[in-house]
Amino acid sequence: MPDGNPAARDEYVVQMKKITKVYSNGVAANQGVDFNLRRGEIHALMGENGAGKSTLMKMLFGLEQPTSGEIVVNGEVLDLSSPSVAISHGIGMVHQHFMLVPSLSVAENMVLGMVPQKSGLFIDKEKAIDITREYSEKFNLHVEPEAKVMDIPVGMKQKVEILKALVRGARILIMDEPTAVLTSQETAELFVELKNLKNQGYTIVFISHKLNEIMEITDRLTIMRNGRSMGVYNTKDVTKEEISRLMVGRDVVLSVHKDKAVPGETVLKVRDLEYVNEWNKKMLDKISFDVRRGEILGIAGVEGNGQKELVDMLFNFNTPNSGTATVNGVNILGMPQQKIRELGVSLVPEDRMLYGIAAGASIEENVISDRSSDKRFNSGPLFNMKAIHEEADRLIKEYTVLCKSRSQHVGMLSGGNIQKVVVAREFSNDPVLILADQPTRGIDVGATEFIRKKLVELSRSGIAVLLVSADLNEVMELSDSLMVMHNGRIAAYFDDTSGLTDEMMGEYMLGLKEQSEEEVRRVCHD
């Protein structure tokens, strides 16, 4: 049942009333949205990408301003014209992508842009360390003040971001996908800390697509769809299935059903791949594995343990120090990306906005960008526009891209629909190998369901899939076999994922356990 307790209105620390946001291009991101926060609650904000939740929170944090409506914080109507104004009124935001300077220490990051300074631009390091220790102990968020950010684990980076907001006086914390890069153990630890903050009277907005976490940690939830609020609910009163229906307007299958894989010959063969990064840290340490036709090999691991570097090597964004990688016997290391594509390799990149699309180009231009030289799309110097239009329309329909037309700029779409444009291009060009790097990160439930089903469908048609995902549920559910990376090495390999649990995986992902070399070598099918 929607929550509408009149007696609770005096407890609201934030009231966003009839918020409407219309951009200059006419897109209405929010339409008359009411959003209320009580003191000392953890409140989930849910909805598909493009539903308007990010825009709503940007207005609360002063990154954008509403077209109409008002924002009341602690009983005062405010003009939140910038983040600094929001911070001065006790509102902090912990972004999904950490806003930390890797080369600086934890303490230096903690006070960056604040006093204390000894003189001029120089940070008073001793005072910064004292402040960091004080807040770390006060909020039971233990960090290492003098450690360089580049050297600390991702779970500690999350704590630093939270402490940064608290040091600046935040009593209302907006947390955007806070567990996206955490293991189950780190997530459990974070939840203890968030409950402690709640018990001290702090208010937390929890933005997440992970329904299990929403059910566990939140008190209430607001669901948005198409720029409007679909209601406010006590979390204990709704099921995951009901939440999904409210978000996407239909029933969503929350688990992927797949037939047992029947792997064929090896497509991708990687042997002894090594890479040392610019800070002289070994990110890949003799990595060897195979991916076969008709199977999904998953890679799990806390981010920063070599997964990104591995994909970079396989698609020539970077060059390893040593080792080999072949696709159907042909060496791909250092090969131009177009040549790699001609071998039948497709890439769904981790950062879709940077590597997956040209935001200022049309949907049509994006989906045919890898095949524009095909004879069916051009004859001599002229493009066959009829064939191009037909191909774009076919892919838009097949991949259910919600758009006005094939001519619409991709950058105007929601995150889930942008990702569908990427996968429409990458999945539809007869690949022999798909490199899927975080294929559903930060997208809505409906798009996630669609992409996961497509990956299974393509693998069962005989395509080899290498799946890299920080979403433990996703990588365990989709993978036929699975390897865990830790500290640049394969810490474990499982040729059957059916008996795995979050706890078992977390132990390998955190380096608490490691299989023998003999067990790990099973990932190579020589």
N, C-alpha and C positions, 0 to 999 in steps of 0.2 A: 504493500500500500504506500502511496506517496506520503511523505512526512510533512505535516503542516501544523505542528503544535503551536498555537498562538502564544502560549506561555513562554516559549523559547525565544521569542523575538528580541527580548531585552538582552539575551545572551549573545546576539550577533555582534561579532567584531568587524565583519565585513558585510555590507549589503550593496550588491550591484543591481540597480533598479532599471528595468526596461532598457537594457543596453543594446544599442544598434550601432553596427559598424558597416558603413558602405564605402568601398574604395573608389578612387577616381574613375576606374574603368567600369563602374556600375555593379561590381560584384558585392553582394551583401553577405558578409561573413557572419554577422550576428544580427538577429532580428528580435528585438524586444525581450532579451534574455534577463531573467532574474537569477541571481546566484548569491546565496547567503552562507556565511561561515560562522559557526559557533566557537566560542572560546574553548580551547582544550579538546578539540576533536580532530580526527584524521578523516578528511573528506575526499573521496575519489571523484575525479572529473573524467568522464568517459565519453567516448564517441569515436566514430571513424575519422580518419584524417580528412580534413575538409569539413568536418562537422561544426567547427568554430571554436573548439576548446582552447587551442593555442592562441588564437586572436584574443579571446576573452582574458586569458592570463597575461598576455602582453599588455593589455590595457590596465590590469591590476598592478603590474610592475612598472607602468609608465613608459613602456617601449612604444606603445601606440595610444592614441586617444580616441574615445568613442565619438561617433557622429551625433548621437543623442543618448540621453539617459544620465544617471548620476551614480557616483561611487561614494559610499559612506563608510568610513573607517573609524571605529570607536565613537560613533555618534556624530562625526564631523564630515560634512560634504567636502570632498577634496577634488582638486584639479591635479591629477597625477601626470604632470607634464614631462617627467623624465624618471629614469630609475633612481637617480639621486634623491628626488622628492619622495618616491615610494620608500626608499631605504630610511629616510628621515622620519617616516611615519611607521616604521617597524615592519616593513614588508621586504622579504628577501626571496631570491629565486636561485635554486640549484639547477643549473642547466644540464640537459642530457649529455652534451659534449662538454667536458670539463674546461673551465676558463682559467687554467693554471699555466704558469710560465715554467716549462720543464727544466730550464737551466738554473732556476732559483731554488733556494731551500724552501721547506714547508713554512718556516717562520716568515721568510721574506714574502712569500705569496700571501700569507695570512694578513699582513699589514700593508700590502701594496696599494698605493694611492691614499693611504692614511698617514697621520702622524703615528709613531714618533720618527723624527729624523734628527740626526745630530747637527747637520748643517747642509743647506742647499738640497741636493738631490740624494744624499747618502742616507740609507736606512740605518737607524740605530738597531743593530743586530741583537745586542744583548736584551734590549727592551722588547724587541719583537719575539725573541725566544721566551722571555718571561710571560708575555701575553699569551703566547701559544700554549705554554704549559698550564697556565692558570685556567684557560677555557677548556683545554683538553681534560683536565681533572674535574672541573665543575660539571661538564656534561658527559663525562665518562666516554669521550670519543678520543681514544688514545692514538696519538700520532708521534712521529719523531721530528721535533722542531728543526734539527740541523741537517736532516737528510735532504738531498736533492730530489725534487719532484720526479725527475726522470728515472730515479732508482727505486721509487717506492711502489708497492703493489697497488692495483686498481682500487681495491677496497679501502685502502688508506687515502687515496686521492678523493674518494667520495666523502670521507670524514673531513678532509681538509676543506672541501667545498661547503659542507654544512657549517663547520666552524667559522669559515670566512663570513657567512651570513650572520651567524650569532654574534660574532665580534662586532659587527656593524649595527647591532641592536635589534635584529629581526625578532619579532614575536609571532609573525605569520610567515610560514615557509611554503613556497611553491616548489614542488619537486617533480621534475619532468623525467619520466621513465627512470627512476633512480636505481632500479635493479638490472638495467639492461646489460651491464657488463659484469655482474656479480655471480659468484657461485651460490649454491643453495645455502652453504654455511655462512658466507658473507651476507647473504640476504637475511638469514635468521638473526645474525648479529645486528644488522642495520635495523630490523624491526624492533628488537629490544631497545635500541637507542631512541627510535622514533616514539615508542610507547613511553619511555622515560620523559621525553620532551612534552608529550601530550599530558602526562601526569603533573608536569610543572606549569601547565596552563598555556603551553604553546599550541598554535593552530597550524595544521599541516594540510596543504592541498596535495593530493597524491595522484599524479597522472600516470596511468599505466594501461597497457593492453593485456596484462597477465591477470586473467580472471581469478586464478587461485590466490594470488597475492591480494587482490582487491577484497576477496571474501575473508581473508585472514586478518588484515591489518586495519581496515577502514570501519568507521562508525556509520557514516552515511555516504551516499553517492548521488551525483547529479549526472544524468545521461543526456547527451546532446546529439541531435541529428539535423542535418541541413540548416545549421545556423540557429536552431531553436532548442530550448530545453524540453526534454521529454519527461521531465519530472524529477523529483527528489525522493529518494527512498532510504529507509533504514536498511543497511546492508544485510542484516540478519533476516529480513523479511522477503528477500528476492533470491532466486536461483541464478546460476551462471547462464542457463539457457534463456531465462527471462531477460537478463541483461543483454545478451546477444541479440535477441529479437528486438528489444527497444533501440539498440544501437543501429542495427542494419535493416530493420523493418521486415525481417523474415527469420526463419529458423536457420541456424548455422550449425553445421556438423563440427564439433570441437575436437574430434579425433579423425585421423586419416586411416582409412582401411586400405590395405594393400595385399596383393597376392605375394606368396613367397618368391623371392628372387631366384632366377636361374642364371647365374653369371656365365658369360661367354669368355672369349679371349681377352687378354689384357689390352687396353687402349692406351692408358697413361702409365708409364713406368718411370718412377723417380728413384734415383740411387745416390746416396751419400751427399745430399745437398747441404752445403754450408754457406753461411752468410754472416759477416761481421758488419755491424752498422757504423755510422759516422762517429759514434761515441765509444767505439771499440768494444761494443757488447756483442757477444755471439748470439744472434737471433735464431739461426738454424744450425743445428749440430748433428750432422750426418743423418739427415732425414731420408728414409727409404720407404716406399710403399707402391702398390699397384691399384689402379681402378679399372674394373672390367666392364665389358658390355653388359647391360641389363641389371646393373646394381647401383645403389647409392652408397658411397663410402662417406661417412660423416666425420668431421673433425670438430671435437669439442675442446674447450679450454678457456681459461680466463684470458681476456684480451691482453695483448702485449707479450704473449708467449710464443710468437713466431708465425701465427696463422696468416696475418696480413702479409708478412714478408714472403711467405710461401706462395701465396696467390700472385704477388707482385712478380716473383721470379717466373712463374708459369705463363704469365701474359706479357712478359718483357717490359714491365714498368721498372725493373731493376735487374741487376746481373749478380748471380751468386759468385762466391769466391772459388768454389769447387763443386763437383758433382755433375750428374747428368739428369736430363728429363726428356723423354721421347713420347711422341704420340704416333701409335702404329709404326714404331721403329724409326721415326724421323726426329732428330734432335730439334727441340724448340727453343732452347736457351739462347737468348740473344737474337732470335729471329724477329724480323719486323712483324708488328701485330697483324697487318693485313695478310701476311703469309701464314701466320698462326691460324687466322680465321679460315684461310683457304684449305687448311688441313682438317677443318670441321670442328674447331674449338670455339665455343661461345662463352661469354663472360657476363654474369650478372654481378656488377661491382658493388663493393661495400658502400661506397659513397655515390649514390645514384645521381646527385646533382652535379658532382664534379666530373665523374667518369662515365655516367650512364646516358646522359641526355645533353642536348644543346637547348637550354631553356628558352632562348629567344627564337628558336625554329619551330615550325609547325609539327603536329603529330605525324603527319604524312612524311615530312622530311626526316624525322627521327626514325620512323619504323623502316624506311627503305635505305637508310644511310649506308648499311653494310652490303647492299646488293644493287646499288645504283648502276654498277658497271655490267650487270647481267644483260645478256642480249635481249631478253624479253622486255626490258625497260628502256632500251635505247637502240636507235638505229643510226650509226654514224655519229654525227655531232648533235643530233636532236634526241631528246627524251620522248619516249612513248607515254605521254601523260595519261592516256586512257588506261593503260595497263598499270601505271603507278597509282592512279586513283582507285582502281579496283582492288589492288593489293592492300592499300591503306584501309579501305572500307572493310575488306574481309578481316583484317587483323583486329580492327577496332571492334567489330562484331564478335569475333571468336574469343577475344580476350576481355570482353565486356568493359571496354574503356568508356567511362562516363564523360562525355564531352559534347560540345555544341556541334562541331564538325571536324573533319580531318585537317582543316586549315587553322584550328585553334592552336595558339602557342602552348607548348608542353608546360612551360613554367606557370601557366595559369591553372593547371589541374591540381587536385589534391594529391597528397603524398602517395596514397594507395593507387591512384590512377596513373601517376607518373611511373610508379614501379611496374604497372601493367604494360605501359608503353615499352619499357626496357625489356621485360620478359617476352612481350610479343615479338620484338625484333630478334632477341637472342634464342628463343625456343623454336622459331618458325623457319630457320634457314638450314634445315637438314643437318643438325650438328651430330658429330660422333661422340663429343665430350662436352658436357656443360660444367663450367666452374661457377657454382652458385655461392657467392660470398654474402652472408647476412641477407638472404633474399626477402625476408619479411620484416626487417627491422623498422620500427617506427611507423608501421602501416596498420590499417584497421583490420578488424576481425574478418570481414567479408573478403577483402583482397588477400589476406593471409590464407584463408581457406582455399581460395581459387588457385593461388600460386603453389601451395603445397600439393594439391591434387594434381596439378599439371606436372610437377616434378616427378611424382610417382608414376603418372601415366607415361611420361616420356622414357623413364628408366625401364618400364616394363615393355616398351616398344623396342628395346635393344640399345638405347643410348646409355653411355657411361656418365655418371653424375658424381662430382666431388662437391659435397655440401659443407660449407664452413658456417657455423652459427653459434652465437653466444647464448641463444635461447635453448636451454637444456632440454625443455620439453620437445621443442621442434627437432633438434638433432637426434634425440633418442627415438622419437616417434617415426621420423622419416627414414632414418638410416637402416640399411640392411646389415652393414658392418660398420664399426666405429673405432676411431682412434682418438686418444686424448693427448694433447700437446701441453707440455710444461717445460718452461725454461729452454725453449728451443729444441726440445727432444720429444720423441714419441714415448710418453710415459706408460701407455697401455694400449692394447688393441683387443677388440672383441669382435669375433666373427658372427656373433648372434647378440642382438640388443634386447631380446625379449626378457631376460632376467635381470637387467640392470635397474638400479634405483638411483635417485638423486644423491643419496648419501654416498653410495659407492663411487659414483662419478666425481663428486666433490673431493673425495680423498685423493684421487689421482690428479684432478685439476689443480689442487692446492699443493701438490708435491708431497703429501703425507704418505702416499704409497707409490710404488713404481714396479712394474712388471720386470721380469728378467729379460735379457736381450733375446733369448730363445723364444719367449712368448711374444715379444714385440715383432720378431722377424716373420711371424705368420702372416703379416700384412703384405709381404712379398710372395707372389705365387709362382716363383721360378720352378 
